[in-house]
Amino acid sequence: MAAVTAEAHGRRGQSGWIVDQVTYAQVVSSEATVRRPIWVAPFNVELGEVALITSTTVTGADTNTVHYNLIDGGAEGAGTAELATRDLVMGTDLTAGKTLLLDATSTGEVFMTGGDILELETEEIGTGLGSDINEILVYIVYRAANLSA
């Protein structure tokens, strides 16, 4: 499972690494678990980083909480391979600014096949956090990979 850290990542800006930005729509407190596609791998890729950028802190809680799950949905979006997770429990928040969801320097190499769909799921546990989570920006840092080697 991926490490969660708010520290800067060294791959952005390095030669060969590409950064895409997408938005993840607001999650309202009345929604249960929501899984949305956020990105399609344009070719065979190695993921270096997936970061969540938010303007407001979302504070974790005990019992009723939300988990962010990063999923390789495969070519049809039916895949279930969980690449990383961030559980907003007591003491674990989605902090204003950059929160790393996937940091492949800690987890080892993470690959996706061209055409595979990267999805982000907000999983409600219990009754959730009881408040809306504003739209967030998602950074995806990747580079070309030869998966046949």
ABEGO torsion letter per residue (X at the ends): XBBBBABBBAABGBBGBBBBBBBBBBBBAABBBBBBBABBBABBBBBABBBBBBABBBBBBBGBBBBBBBBBAEAAGABABBABBBBBBBGBBBBBEBBBABBAAAAEBBBBBBGBBBBBBBBBBEAEAGBBBBBBBBBBBBBBBBAAX
